[in-house]
């Protein structure tokens, strides 16, 4: 994922500005004015907000209250990620590695009980790409609903090691050499019952209250990388279509 972001950043070059959190949105001459947390301002004819739904709602509230209210009703679940490094010998079972040759695994929502992993899923980066772990080592990334870990005693790394043992049939939990934890308070957008109707109402409200603004992100068209990229491209095309029509193509 880092390579994808680096490639996009390289293509944007000096047009990419980091560390400028949008604090306020206003109508400006010929379009919109965005003010950052330090009071600096940027102007644009059209605007694409690729933010979590709650952050977009706060920016839009003064100008598009109906759209903002619909956005505020979209929930993002908190997610906890653990990135672990192991000696590859920790995964030997009967002299052979228990690590799968594929990307990793997902845990079905209905899986429960003492033998079921508690994580949402896991990736094995060192199984997917070269250079993701030192020689003789393994890297693993596990993803959890934050509320799940809060209910488990003993620490997140212990839970993750136990879940790897459960999923891979290990005799004991592997001992990590390296542990990196990250908490995402606004992690995964939840497409709950009625989400499609909410999105249609949201687009209609935004078109009426604040034309020239589009939305993109995991809550719009799906949380996968492919879905997010496709949704961003589609939003950009909708923004550019009026300009293309005026230019004759």
C-alpha positions in Angstrom: 0.0 0.0 0.0 2.9 2.3 0.7 4.2 2.0 -2.8 0.8 2.9 -4.2 0.6 6.0 -2.1 4.2 7.0 -3.0 3.4 6.6 -6.7 0.3 8.8 -6.5 2.3 11.4 -4.5 5.1 11.4 -7.1 2.6 12.0 -9.9 1.2 15.0 -8.1 4.6 16.4 -7.3 4.5 19.9 -5.8 0.7 20.1 -6.1 0.5 17.7 -3.1 0.4 19.6 0.2 0.6 17.7 3.4 -0.1 18.7 7.0 -2.9 21.1 6.1 -6.0 19.9 8.0 -9.1 21.5 6.5 -10.9 23.4 9.2 -13.6 25.4 7.4 -15.3 25.5 4.0 -16.8 28.6 2.5 -18.2 29.8 -0.8 -15.6 31.9 -2.5 -15.3 33.9 -5.7 -16.0 31.5 -8.6 -16.1 28.4 -6.3 -15.0 27.5 -2.9 -12.5 28.5 -0.3 -10.9 26.0 2.2 -9.2 27.3 5.3 -6.8 25.1 7.2 -6.1 24.9 10.9 -3.4 27.6 10.6 -5.7 30.0 8.8 -4.1 29.5 5.4 -6.6 29.5 2.5 -6.9 27.7 -0.8 -9.5 28.4 -3.6 -11.0 26.1 -6.2 -13.8 26.1 -8.6 -14.8 22.5 -7.7 -14.1 20.4 -4.6 -13.6 16.7 -3.9 -13.9 15.7 -0.2 -12.1 12.4 0.4 -12.6 12.4 4.1 -14.3 10.1 6.7 -18.0 10.8 6.7 -18.0 12.6 10.1 -15.2 15.0 9.0 -16.9 15.8 5.8 -20.2 16.4 7.7 -18.4 19.0 10.0 -17.0 20.9 7.0 -20.3 20.9 5.1 -22.7 21.7 8.0 -22.7 25.5 7.5 -23.3 25.3 3.7 -25.2 22.1 3.2 -27.0 21.1 6.4 -29.2 18.4 4.9 -26.2 16.7 3.3 -24.2 17.1 6.5 -26.9 15.4 8.5 -27.0 12.4 6.2 -23.2 12.1 6.4 -23.2 12.4 10.2 -25.4 9.2 10.3 -22.7 7.1 8.6 -20.8 5.2 11.2 -17.1 4.3 11.0 -16.0 1.4 13.2 -12.8 1.8 15.3 -10.1 -0.6 14.2 -6.9 -1.8 15.9 -4.0 -3.1 13.7 -1.1 -5.2 14.9 2.0 -5.7 12.7 4.2 -8.5 14.1 7.6 -9.9 13.2 8.5 -13.6 14.0 11.3 -16.1 13.6 10.0 -18.4 10.8 10.7 -21.4 13.0 7.8 -20.4 15.2 5.5 -21.6 12.4 6.9 -25.1 11.9 4.5 -28.0 12.3 5.9 -31.5 11.8 8.9 -29.9 10.2 7.0 -27.9 7.6 5.8 -24.2 7.7 2.2 -23.8 8.5 2.1 -20.4 6.8 -0.2 -20.3 3.8 1.2 -19.4 0.3 -1.6 -16.8 -0.1 -2.3 -13.4 1.1 -3.8 -14.3 4.5 -7.3 -15.0 5.7 -10.6 -13.4 6.7 -12.7 -14.6 9.7 -16.4 -15.0 9.0 -18.7 -13.0 11.4 -20.3 -16.2 12.5 -17.1 -17.8 13.7 -17.0 -18.0 17.5 -15.8 -20.2 20.3 -12.4 -21.0 21.9 -11.0 -22.3 18.6 -12.0 -19.3 16.4 -9.6 -16.4 15.8 -11.0 -13.1 17.2 -9.5 -10.9 14.5 -11.3 -9.6 11.5 -8.6 -11.0 9.3 -4.8 -11.3 8.8 -2.3 -10.6 6.1 1.2 -12.2 5.7 3.2 -9.4 3.9 6.4 -11.5 3.7 4.5 -14.3 1.9 3.2 -11.8 -0.7 6.1 -9.6 -1.5 9.9 -9.8 -1.1 11.8 -7.6 1.4 9.0 -7.5 3.9 10.9 -9.3 6.6 14.6 -10.2 7.2 15.9 -13.6 6.0 14.6 -16.3 8.3 11.7 -14.1 9.6 8.0 -13.7 8.9 5.8 -10.6 9.0 2.1 -10.7 9.9 -0.6 -8.0 10.2 -3.8 -8.6 12.1 -6.9 -6.4 12.2 -9.4 -6.2 15.0 -12.5 -4.4 16.0 -11.2 -2.2 18.8 -14.1 -3.3 21.0 -13.0 -6.9 20.7 -9.5 -6.2 22.0 -10.9 -4.1 24.9 -12.8 -7.2 26.1 -9.7 -9.4 26.1 -7.2 -9.4 29.0 -3.5 -9.8 28.6 -2.7 -7.3 25.8 -3.3 -7.1 22.0 0.0 -8.9 21.0 -0.9 -11.9 23.1 -4.4 -12.1 21.5 -2.8 -11.8 18.0 -0.3 -14.6 18.7 -3.1 -16.8 20.0 -5.2 -16.1 17.0 -2.4 -17.1 14.6 -2.0 -20.3 16.5 -5.7 -21.0 16.2 -5.9 -20.2 12.5 -2.8 -22.1 11.5 -3.0 -25.1 13.8 0.1 -24.3 15.8 0.8 -26.1 19.1 1.5 -22.9 20.9 1.2 -19.1 20.1 4.3 -17.9 18.3 6.5 -15.4 20.1 6.8 -12.1 18.2 10.2 -10.3 18.0 8.7 -7.0 16.9 5.2 -5.6 17.7 3.8 -2.4 16.2 0.2 -1.4 17.2 -2.0 1.3 15.6 -5.5 2.4 16.6 -7.8 3.9 14.0 -10.7 5.7 15.7 -12.5 6.1 12.3 -11.3 2.8 10.7 -13.9 1.1 8.5 -17.1 2.6 7.1 -20.1 0.6 8.0 -22.6 0.0 5.1 -25.5 -0.7 7.4 -29.1 -1.4 6.4 -30.4 1.5 4.3 -26.9 2.7 3.3 -27.7 2.7 -0.5 -30.8 4.9 0.1 -28.8 7.2 2.3 -26.2 7.7 -0.4 -28.8 8.5 -3.0 -30.4 11.1 -0.7 -27.0 12.4 0.1 -26.1 13.0 -3.5 -29.4 14.6 -4.2 -29.1 17.0 -1.2 -25.5 17.9 -2.1 -26.4 18.6 -5.7 -29.2 21.0 -4.6 -27.4 22.6 -1.6 -23.8 22.8 -2.9 -23.3 21.9 -6.5 -19.6 21.5 -7.4 -18.7 19.4 -4.4 -18.2 15.6 -4.7 -17.5 12.9 -2.1 -15.2 10.0 -2.2 -14.0 7.4 0.3 -14.7 3.9 1.7 -18.3 4.8 2.7 -19.2 5.9 -0.9 -18.5 2.8 -3.0 -16.8 0.2 -0.8 -13.9 -0.2 1.5 -11.5 -2.3 -0.6 -8.6 -0.6 -2.4 -10.2 -1.3 -5.8 -13.5 0.1 -4.8 -12.0 3.2 -3.2 -9.9 3.9 -6.4 -12.9 3.4 -8.6 -15.1 5.6 -6.5 -12.4 8.4 -6.5 -12.1 8.2 -10.3 -15.9 8.4 -10.8 -16.1 11.4 -8.4 -13.4 13.2 -10.3 -15.1 12.5 -13.7 -18.3 13.9 -12.4 -16.5 17.0 -11.2 -14.7 17.4 -14.5 -17.6 16.8 -16.8 -19.1 20.4 -16.6 -15.7 21.8 -17.4 -15.2 19.4 -20.3 -18.7 20.2 -21.7 -17.9 24.0 -21.6 -14.5 23.3 -23.3 -16.3 21.3 -26.1 -15.1 17.8 -25.0 
